[in-house]
Amino acid sequence: MAKIFLDIGGYLGDSVHAALDPVFGFDCVYTFEPVESLAKQLCGIGNSRLTVIHAGMIDADGKRIIYHAGTLAGSIYADAPSYIDEGTDVECDFLEASRFFRENIKNGDIVYMKLNCEGAECAILENLLATGEINKLTEVLVDFDALKIPSQAHRVAQIIDGMRAKNAPYHTPEQVQYGMINNYGGIRNWLLVTGASQAGLIRKISSVLYQLKIMLTKEYNGYYKMRVLKKLPVLRLVINKLRGSKS
């Protein structure tokens, strides 16, 4: 039995950095990124548990045009809105979701999947539902970007009904990511609240060391500052109680 993290829409690696924390104990972290420049950046993370797949995930093997490629709004749908930078249109490789599951995931594996792929989440989930491969998922974090794409918005309600019918556990960003300052913090919070963390002193020490390394980059420190600020009232309460007990 393996514990696997699937990052669909790797972009700059925020989700990968969160998933590689030793406290979560993922044996394999797969990140799918069809845009070459972004895939190369993900390869630079350099971790033995990380596999960077230079392709997107969808409902059939083949090539697709990605509009606004390289930006936060990169999508296979021409009517998807752009975000600040228009980017360029690039033809990229895609893999069928259910085929990847059949070839790489066994029944009994613990599988967490994050979907943030500007509308492609609909085709992916429909494919997994239709083939029964969705049953291999332990937990899904899905950002229904399709809701902002005119040609795809109608698919969301049916997919949610399908997932509920299959009892597929899932969360949305509104439930677990909001208020976490950045995407790294949001992914980390999702993993924590859905029980992905594992016990053990050595694992916890390894996690602390890993997070210290992350903090040194200063890239995600907004998340850690928020965590400290949230704990300040509790610390003040403890200090006041200690002072009261001495008087």
C-alpha positions as a Markdown table, in Angstrom:
| # | Residue | x | y | z |
|---|---|---|---|---|
| 1 | Met | 0.0 | 0.0 | 0.0 |
| 2 | Ala | 1.4 | 3.4 | -1.0 |
| 3 | Lys | 0.4 | 6.9 | 0.0 |
| 4 | Ile | 0.2 | 9.1 | -3.1 |
| 5 | Phe | -0.3 | 12.8 | -3.7 |
| 6 | Leu | -1.6 | 13.9 | -7.2 |
| 7 | Asp | -1.1 | 17.6 | -8.0 |
| 8 | Ile | -3.1 | 18.4 | -11.1 |
| 9 | Gly | -1.9 | 21.8 | -12.2 |
| 10 | Gly | 1.6 | 22.1 | -10.8 |
| 11 | Tyr | 2.2 | 25.7 | -11.8 |
| 12 | Leu | 5.0 | 27.1 | -9.5 |
| 13 | Gly | 5.1 | 24.2 | -7.0 |
| 14 | Asp | 3.2 | 25.5 | -4.0 |
| 15 | Ser | 1.2 | 22.3 | -3.7 |
| 16 | Val | 4.3 | 20.2 | -4.1 |
| 17 | His | 6.2 | 22.0 | -1.4 |
| 18 | Ala | 3.2 | 21.5 | 1.0 |
| 19 | Ala | 2.8 | 17.8 | 0.1 |
| 20 | Leu | 6.5 | 17.0 | 0.5 |
| 21 | Asp | 6.4 | 17.9 | 4.3 |
| 22 | Pro | 7.5 | 14.6 | 6.0 |
| 23 | Val | 4.6 | 14.9 | 8.4 |
| 24 | Phe | 2.2 | 13.8 | 5.7 |
| 25 | Gly | 4.2 | 10.7 | 4.8 |
| 26 | Phe | 3.5 | 10.6 | 1.0 |
| 27 | Asp | 5.6 | 7.9 | -0.7 |
| 28 | Cys | 5.0 | 9.5 | -4.1 |
| 29 | Val | 4.1 | 13.0 | -5.2 |
| 30 | Tyr | 3.1 | 13.4 | -8.8 |
| 31 | Thr | 2.7 | 16.8 | -10.3 |
| 32 | Phe | 1.2 | 17.3 | -13.7 |
| 33 | Glu | 2.3 | 20.4 | -15.6 |
| 34 | Pro | 1.8 | 20.6 | -19.4 |
| 35 | Val | 3.6 | 24.0 | -19.9 |
| 36 | Glu | 7.3 | 23.3 | -20.5 |
| 37 | Ser | 8.7 | 26.3 | -18.7 |
| 38 | Leu | 6.7 | 25.6 | -15.6 |
| 39 | Ala | 7.5 | 21.8 | -15.7 |
| 40 | Lys | 11.3 | 22.7 | -15.8 |
| 41 | Gln | 10.9 | 24.9 | -12.8 |
| 42 | Leu | 9.1 | 22.0 | -10.9 |
| 43 | Cys | 12.0 | 19.7 | -11.8 |
| 44 | Gly | 14.3 | 22.1 | -10.0 |
| 45 | Ile | 12.6 | 21.2 | -6.6 |
| 46 | Gly | 14.6 | 18.0 | -6.7 |
| 47 | Asn | 13.2 | 15.5 | -4.3 |
| 48 | Ser | 13.4 | 11.7 | -4.6 |
| 49 | Arg | 9.7 | 11.3 | -3.9 |
| 50 | Leu | 8.7 | 13.8 | -6.6 |
| 51 | Thr | 7.8 | 12.9 | -10.1 |
| 52 | Val | 7.2 | 15.8 | -12.5 |
| 53 | Ile | 5.0 | 14.8 | -15.4 |
| 54 | His | 5.3 | 17.1 | -18.4 |
| 55 | Ala | 1.7 | 16.8 | -19.4 |
| 56 | Gly | -1.7 | 17.7 | -18.3 |
| 57 | Met | -4.5 | 15.3 | -17.1 |
| 58 | Ile | -7.7 | 15.1 | -19.0 |
| 59 | Asp | -10.3 | 12.5 | -20.3 |
| 60 | Ala | -8.2 | 11.2 | -23.3 |
| 61 | Asp | -4.6 | 10.9 | -24.4 |
| 62 | Gly | -3.6 | 13.5 | -26.9 |
| 63 | Lys | -2.6 | 17.1 | -27.5 |
| 64 | Arg | -4.6 | 20.2 | -26.6 |
| 65 | Ile | -4.1 | 23.9 | -27.0 |
| 66 | Ile | -3.6 | 25.8 | -23.7 |
| 67 | Tyr | -4.7 | 29.4 | -23.8 |
| 68 | His | -2.9 | 31.9 | -21.7 |
| 69 | Ala | -0.2 | 29.3 | -21.1 |
| 70 | Gly | 2.2 | 30.0 | -18.3 |
| 71 | Thr | -0.2 | 32.3 | -16.4 |
| 72 | Leu | -2.6 | 31.6 | -13.5 |
| 73 | Ala | -5.4 | 31.4 | -16.1 |
| 74 | Gly | -3.8 | 28.8 | -18.4 |
| 75 | Ser | -6.8 | 26.7 | -19.7 |
| 76 | Ile | -7.7 | 24.4 | -22.5 |
| 77 | Tyr | -10.9 | 26.4 | -23.0 |
| 78 | Ala | -10.8 | 29.4 | -25.3 |
| 79 | Asp | -13.5 | 31.2 | -23.4 |
| 80 | Ala | -11.7 | 31.0 | -20.1 |
| 81 | Pro | -11.0 | 34.5 | -18.7 |
| 82 | Ser | -7.4 | 35.7 | -18.6 |
| 83 | Tyr | -5.7 | 36.9 | -15.5 |
| 84 | Ile | -3.4 | 40.0 | -15.6 |
| 85 | Asp | -1.1 | 38.6 | -18.3 |
| 86 | Glu | -2.6 | 37.1 | -21.5 |
| 87 | Gly | 0.3 | 34.7 | -21.9 |
| 88 | Thr | 0.5 | 32.7 | -25.2 |
| 89 | Asp | -1.3 | 29.8 | -26.7 |
| 90 | Val | 0.7 | 26.6 | -26.7 |
| 91 | Glu | 0.0 | 23.0 | -27.8 |
| 92 | Cys | 0.7 | 20.6 | -25.0 |
| 93 | Asp | 0.5 | 16.9 | -24.2 |
| 94 | Phe | -2.3 | 15.4 | -22.1 |
| 95 | Leu | -2.9 | 12.0 | -20.5 |
| 96 | Glu | -6.2 | 10.2 | -19.8 |
| 97 | Ala | -6.9 | 10.3 | -16.0 |
| 98 | Ser | -8.4 | 6.8 | -15.8 |
| 99 | Arg | -5.5 | 5.3 | -17.7 |
| 100 | Phe | -3.0 | 6.9 | -15.3 |
| 101 | Phe | -5.0 | 5.6 | -12.3 |
| 102 | Arg | -5.1 | 2.1 | -13.7 |
| 103 | Glu | -1.4 | 2.0 | -14.4 |
| 104 | Asn | -0.1 | 3.8 | -11.3 |
| 105 | Ile | -2.6 | 3.4 | -8.4 |
| 106 | Lys | -3.6 | 0.2 | -6.8 |
| 107 | Asn | -6.8 | -0.6 | -4.8 |
| 108 | Gly | -6.0 | 0.1 | -1.2 |
| 109 | Asp | -3.5 | 3.0 | -1.9 |
| 110 | Ile | -4.1 | 6.2 | 0.1 |
| 111 | Val | -4.6 | 8.9 | -2.6 |
| 112 | Tyr | -5.0 | 12.6 | -2.2 |
| 113 | Met | -5.7 | 14.6 | -5.3 |
| 114 | Lys | -5.6 | 18.4 | -5.8 |
| 115 | Leu | -7.4 | 19.8 | -8.9 |
| 116 | Asn | -6.7 | 23.4 | -9.9 |
| 117 | Cys | -6.7 | 23.3 | -13.7 |
| 118 | Glu | -8.9 | 26.0 | -15.0 |
| 119 | Gly | -11.9 | 24.0 | -16.1 |
| 120 | Ala | -10.2 | 20.7 | -16.9 |
| 121 | Glu | -11.4 | 19.4 | -13.5 |
| 122 | Cys | -14.7 | 18.6 | -15.1 |
| 123 | Ala | -13.4 | 16.3 | -17.8 |
| 124 | Ile | -11.0 | 14.6 | -15.3 |
| 125 | Leu | -13.7 | 13.9 | -12.7 |
| 126 | Glu | -16.2 | 12.8 | -15.4 |
| 127 | Asn | -13.6 | 10.3 | -16.7 |
| 128 | Leu | -12.9 | 8.9 | -13.2 |
| 129 | Leu | -16.6 | 8.7 | -12.4 |
| 130 | Ala | -17.4 | 6.9 | -15.7 |
| 131 | Thr | -14.6 | 4.3 | -15.2 |
| 132 | Gly | -15.0 | 3.8 | -11.5 |
| 133 | Glu | -11.4 | 4.9 | -10.9 |
| 134 | Ile | -12.8 | 7.6 | -8.6 |
| 135 | Asn | -13.2 | 4.9 | -6.0 |
| 136 | Lys | -9.4 | 4.9 | -5.5 |
| 137 | Leu | -9.4 | 8.4 | -4.2 |
| 138 | Thr | -9.2 | 9.1 | -0.5 |
| 139 | Glu | -9.7 | 12.8 | -0.6 |
| 140 | Val | -10.0 | 15.5 | -3.3 |
| 141 | Leu | -9.5 | 19.2 | -3.2 |
| 142 | Val | -11.2 | 20.6 | -6.3 |
| 143 | Asp | -11.3 | 24.2 | -7.4 |
| 144 | Phe | -14.3 | 24.4 | -9.8 |
| 145 | Asp | -12.8 | 26.9 | -12.1 |
| 146 | Ala | -15.3 | 25.7 | -14.7 |
| 147 | Leu | -17.9 | 28.0 | -13.0 |
| 148 | Lys | -16.2 | 31.0 | -14.5 |
| 149 | Ile | -16.0 | 29.5 | -18.0 |
| 150 | Pro | -19.2 | 30.0 | -19.9 |
| 151 | Ser | -18.9 | 26.8 | -22.0 |
| 152 | Gln | -18.2 | 24.6 | -18.9 |
| 153 | Ala | -20.2 | 26.0 | -16.0 |
| 154 | His | -23.2 | 23.8 | -16.6 |
| 155 | Arg | -21.1 | 20.6 | -15.9 |
| 156 | Val | -20.3 | 21.4 | -12.3 |
| 157 | Ala | -23.6 | 20.5 | -10.7 |
| 158 | Gln | -23.8 | 17.2 | -12.4 |
| 159 | Ile | -20.2 | 16.3 | -11.4 |
| 160 | Ile | -20.9 | 17.2 | -7.7 |
| 161 | Asp | -24.0 | 15.0 | -7.8 |
| 162 | Gly | -21.9 | 12.2 | -9.3 |
| 163 | Met | -19.3 | 12.5 | -6.6 |
| 164 | Arg | -21.9 | 12.5 | -3.8 |
| 165 | Ala | -23.5 | 9.4 | -5.3 |
| 166 | Lys | -20.1 | 7.7 | -5.2 |
| 167 | Asn | -19.4 | 9.0 | -1.7 |
| 168 | Ala | -16.2 | 10.5 | -3.0 |
| 169 | Pro | -14.8 | 12.7 | -0.2 |
| 170 | Tyr | -14.0 | 16.2 | -1.5 |
| 171 | His | -13.4 | 19.8 | -0.3 |
| 172 | Thr | -13.4 | 23.1 | -2.1 |
| 173 | Pro | -11.0 | 26.1 | -1.5 |
| 174 | Glu | -13.8 | 27.9 | 0.3 |
| 175 | Gln | -13.8 | 25.2 | 3.0 |
| 176 | Val | -10.1 | 24.7 | 3.6 |
| 177 | Gln | -8.0 | 27.2 | 1.8 |
| 178 | Tyr | -9.5 | 30.6 | 2.5 |
| 179 | Gly | -7.7 | 32.7 | 5.1 |
| 180 | Met | -4.5 | 30.7 | 4.7 |
| 181 | Ile | -2.7 | 33.7 | 3.0 |
| 182 | Asn | -1.2 | 31.7 | 0.1 |
| 183 | Asn | -1.7 | 28.5 | -1.8 |
| 184 | Tyr | 1.0 | 26.7 | 0.1 |
| 185 | Gly | -0.8 | 27.4 | 3.3 |
| 186 | Gly | -4.1 | 26.4 | 1.8 |
| 187 | Ile | -2.9 | 23.0 | 0.7 |
| 188 | Arg | -1.2 | 22.4 | 4.0 |
| 189 | Asn | -4.4 | 23.3 | 5.9 |
| 190 | Trp | -6.4 | 21.0 | 3.6 |
| 191 | Leu | -4.1 | 18.1 | 4.4 |
| 192 | Leu | -4.1 | 18.8 | 8.1 |
| 193 | Val | -7.9 | 19.1 | 8.5 |
| 194 | Thr | -8.5 | 15.9 | 6.4 |
| 195 | Gly | -6.2 | 13.8 | 8.5 |
| 196 | Ala | -3.3 | 13.4 | 6.2 |
| 197 | Ser | -0.6 | 14.0 | 8.9 |
| 198 | Gln | 1.0 | 11.0 | 10.6 |
| 199 | Ala | 2.2 | 10.5 | 14.1 |
| 200 | Gly | 5.7 | 9.8 | 15.3 |
| 201 | Leu | 8.5 | 11.9 | 17.0 |
| 202 | Ile | 11.0 | 11.4 | 14.2 |
| 203 | Arg | 8.4 | 12.4 | 11.6 |
| 204 | Lys | 7.5 | 15.5 | 13.6 |
| 205 | Ile | 11.1 | 16.6 | 14.0 |
| 206 | Ser | 11.7 | 16.0 | 10.3 |
| 207 | Ser | 8.6 | 18.2 | 9.6 |
| 208 | Val | 9.9 | 21.0 | 11.8 |
| 209 | Leu | 13.3 | 21.0 | 10.0 |
| 210 | Tyr | 11.5 | 20.9 | 6.6 |
| 211 | Gln | 9.3 | 23.9 | 7.5 |
| 212 | Leu | 12.3 | 25.8 | 8.8 |
| 213 | Lys | 13.9 | 25.3 | 5.4 |
| 214 | Ile | 10.7 | 26.5 | 3.7 |
| 215 | Met | 10.7 | 29.6 | 5.9 |
| 216 | Leu | 14.2 | 30.5 | 5.0 |
| 217 | Thr | 13.1 | 31.0 | 1.4 |
| 218 | Lys | 10.6 | 33.6 | 2.7 |
| 219 | Glu | 8.3 | 32.6 | -0.1 |
| 220 | Tyr | 5.4 | 31.4 | 2.1 |
| 221 | Asn | 6.1 | 33.2 | 5.3 |
| 222 | Gly | 2.8 | 35.0 | 5.2 |
| 223 | Tyr | 1.2 | 31.7 | 6.1 |
| 224 | Tyr | 3.4 | 31.2 | 9.1 |
| 225 | Lys | 3.0 | 34.8 | 10.3 |
| 226 | Met | -0.7 | 34.3 | 10.2 |
| 227 | Arg | -0.4 | 31.2 | 12.3 |
| 228 | Val | 1.7 | 33.0 | 14.9 |
| 229 | Leu | -0.8 | 35.9 | 15.1 |
| 230 | Lys | -3.7 | 33.5 | 15.6 |
| 231 | Lys | -1.8 | 31.9 | 18.5 |
| 232 | Leu | -1.0 | 35.2 | 20.2 |
| 233 | Pro | -4.3 | 35.5 | 22.2 |
| 234 | Val | -3.8 | 32.0 | 23.6 |
| 235 | Leu | -0.2 | 32.9 | 24.6 |
| 236 | Arg | -1.4 | 36.0 | 26.3 |
| 237 | Leu | -4.1 | 34.1 | 28.2 |
| 238 | Val | -1.5 | 31.6 | 29.4 |
| 239 | Ile | 0.9 | 34.3 | 30.5 |
| 240 | Asn | -1.9 | 36.2 | 32.3 |
| 241 | Lys | -2.9 | 33.0 | 34.1 |
| 242 | Leu | 0.7 | 32.3 | 35.1 |
| 243 | Arg | 1.0 | 35.8 | 36.4 |
| 244 | Gly | -2.2 | 35.5 | 38.4 |
| 245 | Ser | -1.1 | 32.2 | 40.0 |
| 246 | Lys | 2.1 | 33.9 | 41.3 |
| 247 | Ser | 0.3 | 36.9 | 42.9 |
